[in-house]
Each structure stands twice: as C-alpha cells, then as structure tokens.
Amino acid sequence: MTLTFPNASRSFEARHHGVLFWGHDGTLEVSFLIDVAAVARLAPETGNGEAEVLAAFDSARERIHRVALHTYVTSSRRSLYLLHPEDF
C-alpha cells in the first residue's frame, strides 16, 4: 500500500468547515477532509476565509500529507478520512 499525492487539487468546503483533498493508492482515489481548526493549528494566523484557509493548507501541505498517510495506514478502510486538530 503506497499512498501518494500527485494531484495538488484541494477545495474549501464551507458546509463541512474544512479542506477536501485526495491521495492515490495505486488506482484507488482516497479522499481526506482536514478540519479548518486543524489548519488553524498549523498556521495560527489563518483567518476563516476561503482564500486564507487554502493558502494555509498550501503552506502546510507536506505536514498534512504526512498525517494523512499515517491516518490512512493506521485506520480501517473508509470512503473519507477526517483529519482533526488533535491529529497535529
């Protein structure tokens, strides 16, 4: 099982208060949602606006991907993996 993040796409999900992004395990697409509060933990100066949250996500992308990989490897299979502030 090798999870990669070849696609830099991400989207702000106001309804779910988070940022949705995707990884790939072979041909399987794996969805992740990181809570806005988790992004704010990584970049405390982040405001609540879409552009600010996405910029903070981009700045912390490497760390977010490491936590996403750990969550994926240590969890049972799901259609969506949620990343919370306590994960960071």
C-alpha positions in Angstrom: 0.0 0.0 0.0 1.6 3.2 -1.2 -0.3 6.5 -0.8 0.8 9.3 -3.0 -0.5 12.8 -3.6 0.2 13.5 -7.2 -2.6 16.0 -7.6 -2.3 19.3 -5.8 -6.0 19.9 -6.1 -7.9 20.8 -2.9 -11.2 22.6 -2.3 -12.6 24.6 0.5 -15.8 23.0 1.9 -17.6 25.7 3.9 -20.5 23.3 4.7 -18.1 20.9 6.3 -15.7 23.5 7.7 -12.7 22.0 6.0 -10.5 21.4 3.1 -11.1 18.4 0.9 -8.1 16.8 -0.9 -7.2 13.5 -2.5 -4.4 10.9 -2.5 -4.0 7.8 -4.6 -3.2 4.2 -3.6 -2.5 2.7 -6.9 -5.6 3.3 -8.9 -7.8 3.9 -5.8 -8.6 7.5 -5.1 -8.6 8.3 -1.4 -10.5 11.3 0.0 -9.5 13.4 3.0 -11.1 16.3 4.8 -9.0 18.4 7.1 -11.0 20.5 9.6 -10.4 24.3 9.4 -9.4 24.2 13.1 -6.6 21.8 12.2 -5.4 24.1 9.5 -5.5 26.9 12.0 -3.4 24.9 14.5 -0.8 24.6 11.8 -1.0 28.3 10.9 -2.4 30.2 13.9 -2.6 33.5 11.9 -5.1 32.0 9.5 -8.4 33.7 9.1 -11.7 31.9 8.4 -12.0 33.0 4.7 -11.6 30.5 1.9 -8.5 32.1 0.4 -6.8 32.3 3.8 -7.6 28.7 4.7 -6.4 27.4 1.3 -3.2 29.4 1.5 -2.5 28.0 5.0 -3.2 24.5 3.7 -0.8 25.0 0.8 1.9 26.2 3.3 1.5 23.2 5.5 0.8 20.7 2.7 3.8 18.4 3.4 2.9 18.0 7.1 -0.8 17.5 6.2 0.2 14.8 3.7 2.4 13.0 6.3 -0.5 13.0 8.8 -2.9 11.8 6.1 -0.6 9.0 5.2 -0.3 7.9 8.8 -4.1 8.1 9.2 -4.7 6.1 6.1 -2.2 3.4 7.1 -3.4 3.0 10.7 -7.2 3.2 10.0 -9.7 0.8 8.6 -10.8 1.4 5.0 -13.2 4.4 4.6 -14.7 6.5 1.9 -13.5 9.7 3.6 -10.7 10.2 6.2 -11.2 13.1 8.6 -8.2 15.0 10.0 -8.8 16.8 13.2 -6.7 19.3 15.2 -5.6 16.6 17.7 -4.0 14.7 14.7 -1.4 17.5 14.5 
